[in-house]
Amino acid sequence: MQAPFFRSEVLKVTVYLVATMILGALISPPLFLGCKWLVAQGTLEGGVFDALNAALERSKFSRFFNRAMLIAAMVMIYPTVRWIRSGLSEAQAVRSDIALQKNAWRWQYLALGFVLALLPLLLMGWGYVKVGYYKPRSVEDFEWSKVLIKALTAAAGAAILEELFFRWGLMNLVLRAARPFRALLFVTFVYTLVHFLKPPPDLALPPVTWSSGFWMIGQIFAQFGNPIFVMAEFATLFTVGWILGYVRLKTRSLWLGIGLHAGWIFGIKVFSPITRKKMAIADMLPWAGQDLKTGIIPMVVVLLTGVVVWLVLRKYYTRSAFVAGARD
C-alpha cells in the first residue's frame, strides 16, 4: 500500500523546493549588497583577487539571485534527506525491476547517448545559419581549443552532477512513494522548474531591496502566463527531462542519460560562441530563440531524438519499466 500523501517523499521533496526558493529569496539581497560593498571598499583589489573583483563589479542582481538559489538548494539538501530517511522503514525500497544496476556497457551507452543528442542539435544549428537566424563569427573572434575545452568541461560537469541529483538521488526517493510513471512525471517537472529559477533575459531590474528576491520569484513564475514562453523553452526542457528520466528507468542505469545530457549541453556551448544572432529574438519566437534549447524547433528535434532512443531501447529492453503495481 502506498504511504499516505502527508507522509510521502513526494510531499517532502515539494517542501524542499519551496523552502529552497524562500531561503534563496531571503539571502540573495544581502549576498548582492555585501559583495557590492566589498567591491566599493576595494577589499578584493590586487593580486589573485582582481578577476573576482571585476566579476563581482559587473554582475547584476539576477546573477547573485541564481547563485543564492544554488546555495539554498545545497543547504536544504541535508535536513531534507534526514527527514526523508526518518520516514522510511527497511522494507521500503525501490522495486528491483527499476532499481539501478551496474552496466557492463557503460562506455558504449555514454558514447551512444552523446552522439544521438549532439548530431541532431548541430544539424539544427546548421539549419539556423542557412535560414538566416544566426550567422557564423569570424575565426578571429574565438579559439577552437578554448571553445571545445570550455564546452566539454561544462557538459561533463553538468551532465554528471544533474543526473546524479535528479535521476539517481531524487528519482530513487520518489520511487519509494510513487509508481514509476508518477515518479517520472514528478521528477521531470522538478527538473524543469529548477532550470527556470532564473529571470527573463531582458528583465529591467529595479533598485535592490531586502524584498527583491521575492520580487524576482514573482517575475520568474509570471513567465508561465506567456504561451509563447511555455512553447519556446519550458516544453523543450520538460521533454529533455522526460527522456532522461525514461532512459534511467528503462536501462536501470545513468550512463545513457549522462551521454544524452552531455551531448545536448556540448552542442549548445559550442554553437553559442561560434555564431551570433542575425535576427531579433522576437522575430524568431516561437520557432527559435536565443540559443539551441529555445523554441518549437528544438523541442521537435529533442522529441525526434527521444523517438530514436525509444526505438533503440525497445529492441533490447522488452520489459516495460512502467509496470503497474501497488507498493508493498
C-alpha positions, -999 to +999 in steps of 0.1 A: +000+000+000+013+035-008+021+058+020-004+085+028+003+117+010+012+137+041+040+111+048+052+106+013+085+115-001+067+135-029+054+160-003+088+162+014+106+169-019+079+196-026+086+212+007+123+211-001+117+231-033+095+256-016+120+260+012+148+264-013+130+292-031+122+310+002+158+307+015+172+318-018+150+348-020+160+358+016+197+355+011+200+369-024+197+407-014+223+405+014+246+385-009+243+411-036+246+441-013+275+426+007+295+418-024+289+452-039+301+467-006+333+447-007+339+460-043+332+496-033+356+493-003+384+479-025+388+449-003+393+425-032+416+447-053+451+435-062+468+402-069+448+370-074+415+387-064+414+411-094+394+387-116+369+381-088+366+418-080+359+425-117+333+397-119+315+410-088+316+446-101+299+438-134+274+411-121+238+421-118+214+411-091+200+383-114+233+365-112+235+368-075+199+355-073+209+324-093+239+317-070+217+323-039+193+296-052+221+272-057+234+279-022+199+274-008+195+242-026+227+228-012+219+240+023+184+224+023+196+190+010+209+178+043+178+184+065+156+171+037+175+139+033+174+133+071+136+140+071+130+116+042+151+088+058+133+092+091+101+082+074+114+051+057+115+016+070+140-010+059+112-027+040+106+003+018+129+001-012+129+008-049+114-021-069+140-045-082+128-041-118+136-004-118+165-001-093+198+010-107+222-018-117+258-020-129+262-015-166+289-035-183+284-015-215+286+019-197+311+035-221+291+024-251+260+038-236+278+070-228+291+074-263+258+064-279+239+090-259+264+117-267+262+111-304+224+108-305+220+141-287+248+161-304+243+153-341+207+164-344+214+195-324+244+206-346+223+199-377+196+221-363+222+248-357+235+245-393+199+249-404+196+281-383+226+295-401+212+286-435+178+302-429+193+334-415+185+331-378+222+331-370+255+338-388+289+324-381+315+345-364+349+352-379+375+327-369+395+356-354+367+361-328+373+328-310+398+300-304+386+265-312+406+249-285+392+272-258+356+267-272+359+229-272+376+227-237+350+250-222+321+232-238+334+197-228+340+208-192+306+223-189+289+193-205+307+168-183+302+187-151+265+195-156+256+161-170+272+141-142+260+163-113+224+167-126+220+131-135+233+120-101+209+145-083+178+141-104+178+107-119+196+089-091+190+107-058+157+123-064+142+096-086+151+069-061+135+088-033+103+095-052+101+059-064+097+048-027+064+066-026+051+066-062+047+043-091+073+048-120+051+069-143+041+093-115+077+094-103+089+102-138+063+129-142+072+145-108+110+144-112+107+158-147+086+187-135+110+194-107+140+192-131+122+217-155+112+240-127+147+242-112+161+252-145+135+281-146+146+297-114+161+324-134+146+358-145+138+367-181+170+378-200+155+412-208+141+419-174+145+455-161+158+453-126+147+480-100+170+490-072+178+461-049+160+460-016+155+432+010+124+420-008+140+418-042+144+381-040+107+375-037+100+400-064+123+381-087+104+348-079+072+365-090+088+376-123+100+341-129+066+325-124+049+353-143+066+339-175+043+309-173+014+331-183+031+337-217+021+308-240+050+316-264+074+313-235+059+279-225+061+266-260+095+281-267+115+269-236+096+252-208+082+225-231+116+218-245+132+213-211+103+192-199+108+170-230+146+167-222+138+158-186+112+132-196+137+115-220+165+114-194+141+100-168+128+074-192+162+061-201+171+058-164+140+037-157+143+017-189+180+008-187+183+009-149+215+029-155+226+065-156+251+061-184+229+067-214+213+097-197+247+112-189+257+108-226+225+124-238+227+152-213+263+159-221+257+159-259+229+185-256+250+208-234+281+203-255+262+213-287+248+244-271+281+255-257+299+250-290+272+267-311+269+299-290+305+312-292+310+305-329+278+322-341+258+354-334+222+362-338+213+376-372+176+381-365+159+396-334+147+371-309+112+384-311+112+376-348+124+340-342+099+331-315+082+307-310+102+286-336+136+295-323+152+318-297+184+330-280+200+295-281+196+260-293+173+250-265+147+277-270+118+273-294+094+248-310+121+236-335+144+225-307+115+207-289+107+188-321+144+179-326+146+167-290+114+147-295+128+130-326+159+122-306+137+106-279+119+086-306+152+072-318+163+064-282+129+047-277+133+026-308+168+015-298+158+006-263+127-012-273+149-037-292+170-046-262+146-040-233+113-058-238+100-054-203+085-020-196+097+000-167+062+013-161+047-019-148+016-011-128+015-024-093+009-013-058+037-007-033+040-033-006 
